[in-house]
Amino acid sequence: MTTPSKSIRTGYGLTKWTTSWATSYGRLVPAGISIVGDPTLVLQALARRCQDGMNGRVRQRVAARSARADEMHTAMHDRIWNDVRQRWWDQRPIATARLAAAI
Protein backbone atom coordinates (compact mmCIF):
# COMPACT_ATOMS: atom_id res chain seq x y z
CA MET A 1 0.00 0.00 0.00
CA THR A 2 1.27 3.46 -0.85
CA THR A 3 1.74 6.20 1.70
CA PRO A 4 -1.15 8.72 1.69
CA SER A 5 -0.30 12.07 0.19
CA LYS A 6 -0.65 15.37 2.01
CA SER A 7 -4.00 16.05 0.42
CA ILE A 8 -7.66 16.18 1.32
CA ARG A 9 -10.33 14.32 -0.64
CA THR A 10 -13.89 15.62 -0.37
CA GLY A 11 -17.14 14.57 -1.95
CA TYR A 12 -20.06 12.22 -1.62
CA GLY A 13 -19.56 8.49 -1.13
CA LEU A 14 -15.86 8.55 -0.36
CA THR A 15 -15.99 6.23 2.60
CA LYS A 16 -14.91 2.64 2.33
CA TRP A 17 -18.53 1.49 2.84
CA THR A 18 -20.11 3.37 -0.08
CA THR A 19 -19.01 3.45 -3.68
CA SER A 20 -20.33 4.76 -6.97
CA TRP A 21 -19.50 4.24 -10.59
CA ALA A 22 -17.04 7.18 -10.44
CA THR A 23 -15.08 5.68 -7.57
CA SER A 24 -15.32 2.18 -9.00
CA TYR A 25 -14.09 3.26 -12.44
CA GLY A 26 -10.56 4.13 -11.44
CA ARG A 27 -8.47 3.94 -8.35
CA LEU A 28 -8.62 6.94 -6.08
CA VAL A 29 -5.36 8.64 -5.26
CA PRO A 30 -4.51 8.03 -1.61
CA ALA A 31 -5.33 11.04 0.56
CA GLY A 32 -4.33 11.97 4.06
CA ILE A 33 -7.88 13.00 4.99
CA SER A 34 -11.25 12.10 3.43
CA ILE A 35 -14.22 14.35 4.17
CA VAL A 36 -17.70 13.23 3.14
CA GLY A 37 -20.01 16.09 2.25
CA ASP A 38 -20.90 18.68 -0.33
CA PRO A 39 -17.51 19.75 -1.74
CA THR A 40 -18.61 23.39 -2.08
CA LEU A 41 -19.64 23.64 1.56
CA VAL A 42 -16.60 21.71 2.76
CA LEU A 43 -14.20 23.98 0.85
CA GLN A 44 -15.94 27.12 2.12
CA ALA A 45 -15.66 25.88 5.72
CA LEU A 46 -11.99 24.92 5.23
CA ALA A 47 -11.23 28.32 3.70
CA ARG A 48 -12.87 30.09 6.67
CA ARG A 49 -10.88 27.98 9.15
CA CYS A 50 -7.63 28.66 7.30
CA GLN A 51 -8.30 32.41 7.14
CA ASP A 52 -9.14 32.50 10.85
CA GLY A 53 -5.80 30.86 11.61
CA MET A 54 -3.67 33.32 9.62
CA ASN A 55 -1.73 36.05 11.39
CA GLY A 56 -0.84 39.44 9.89
CA ARG A 57 2.47 38.26 8.42
CA VAL A 58 0.87 35.31 6.63
CA ARG A 59 -1.93 37.56 5.32
CA GLN A 60 0.71 39.92 3.87
CA ARG A 61 2.47 37.02 2.14
CA VAL A 62 -0.83 35.76 0.73
CA ALA A 63 -1.73 39.26 -0.50
CA ALA A 64 1.69 39.66 -2.16
CA ARG A 65 1.41 36.23 -3.80
CA SER A 66 -2.11 37.02 -5.04
CA ALA A 67 -0.96 40.35 -6.48
CA ARG A 68 1.91 38.61 -8.30
CA ALA A 69 -0.49 35.99 -9.69
CA ASP A 70 -2.79 38.77 -10.94
CA GLU A 71 0.17 40.47 -12.64
CA MET A 72 1.20 37.21 -14.30
CA HIS A 73 -2.37 36.56 -15.47
CA THR A 74 -2.71 40.05 -16.93
CA ALA A 75 0.67 39.79 -18.68
CA MET A 76 -0.23 36.39 -20.16
CA HIS A 77 -3.63 37.63 -21.31
CA ASP A 78 -2.08 40.69 -22.96
CA ARG A 79 0.62 38.58 -24.62
CA ILE A 80 -1.96 36.16 -26.04
CA TRP A 81 -4.20 38.93 -27.38
CA ASN A 82 -1.21 40.73 -28.93
CA ASP A 83 -0.28 37.47 -30.65
CA VAL A 84 -3.84 37.06 -31.91
CA ARG A 85 -3.89 40.61 -33.24
CA GLN A 86 -0.53 40.30 -34.96
CA ARG A 87 -1.07 36.90 -36.56
CA TRP A 88 -4.77 36.54 -37.19
CA TRP A 89 -6.49 39.92 -37.05
CA ASP A 90 -6.30 40.74 -40.76
CA GLN A 91 -6.76 37.19 -41.97
CA ARG A 92 -9.06 36.66 -44.94
CA PRO A 93 -11.70 35.40 -44.62
CA ILE A 94 -12.24 37.18 -41.32
CA ALA A 95 -10.55 35.60 -38.31
CA THR A 96 -12.81 34.05 -35.67
CA ALA A 97 -11.13 36.12 -32.93
CA ARG A 98 -11.82 39.35 -34.80
CA LEU A 99 -15.42 38.34 -35.45
CA ALA A 100 -15.89 37.54 -31.75
CA ALA A 101 -14.33 40.86 -30.72
CA ALA A 102 -16.57 42.76 -33.12
CA ILE A 103 -19.73 41.20 -31.73
C-alpha positions in Angstrom: 0.0 0.0 0.0 1.3 3.5 -0.8 1.7 6.2 1.7 -1.1 8.7 1.7 -0.3 12.1 0.2 -0.6 15.4 2.0 -4.0 16.1 0.4 -7.7 16.2 1.3 -10.3 14.3 -0.6 -13.9 15.6 -0.4 -17.1 14.6 -1.9 -20.1 12.2 -1.6 -19.6 8.5 -1.1 -15.9 8.6 -0.4 -16.0 6.2 2.6 -14.9 2.6 2.3 -18.5 1.5 2.8 -20.1 3.4 -0.1 -19.0 3.5 -3.7 -20.3 4.8 -7.0 -19.5 4.2 -10.6 -17.0 7.2 -10.4 -15.1 5.7 -7.6 -15.3 2.2 -9.0 -14.1 3.3 -12.4 -10.6 4.1 -11.4 -8.5 3.9 -8.4 -8.6 6.9 -6.1 -5.4 8.6 -5.3 -4.5 8.0 -1.6 -5.3 11.0 0.6 -4.3 12.0 4.1 -7.9 13.0 5.0 -11.2 12.1 3.4 -14.2 14.3 4.2 -17.7 13.2 3.1 -20.0 16.1 2.3 -20.9 18.7 -0.3 -17.5 19.8 -1.7 -18.6 23.4 -2.1 -19.6 23.6 1.6 -16.6 21.7 2.8 -14.2 24.0 0.9 -15.9 27.1 2.1 -15.7 25.9 5.7 -12.0 24.9 5.2 -11.2 28.3 3.7 -12.9 30.1 6.7 -10.9 28.0 9.1 -7.6 28.7 7.3 -8.3 32.4 7.1 -9.1 32.5 10.9 -5.8 30.9 11.6 -3.7 33.3 9.6 -1.7 36.1 11.4 -0.8 39.4 9.9 2.5 38.3 8.4 0.9 35.3 6.6 -1.9 37.6 5.3 0.7 39.9 3.9 2.5 37.0 2.1 -0.8 35.8 0.7 -1.7 39.3 -0.5 1.7 39.7 -2.2 1.4 36.2 -3.8 -2.1 37.0 -5.0 -1.0 40.4 -6.5 1.9 38.6 -8.3 -0.5 36.0 -9.7 -2.8 38.8 -10.9 0.2 40.5 -12.6 1.2 37.2 -14.3 -2.4 36.6 -15.5 -2.7 40.0 -16.9 0.7 39.8 -18.7 -0.2 36.4 -20.2 -3.6 37.6 -21.3 -2.1 40.7 -23.0 0.6 38.6 -24.6 -2.0 36.2 -26.0 -4.2 38.9 -27.4 -1.2 40.7 -28.9 -0.3 37.5 -30.7 -3.8 37.1 -31.9 -3.9 40.6 -33.2 -0.5 40.3 -35.0 -1.1 36.9 -36.6 -4.8 36.5 -37.2 -6.5 39.9 -37.1 -6.3 40.7 -40.8 -6.8 37.2 -42.0 -9.1 36.7 -44.9 -11.7 35.4 -44.6 -12.2 37.2 -41.3 -10.5 35.6 -38.3 -12.8 34.1 -35.7 -11.1 36.1 -32.9 -11.8 39.3 -34.8 -15.4 38.3 -35.4 -15.9 37.5 -31.7 -14.3 40.9 -30.7 -16.6 42.8 -33.1 -19.7 41.2 -31.7 
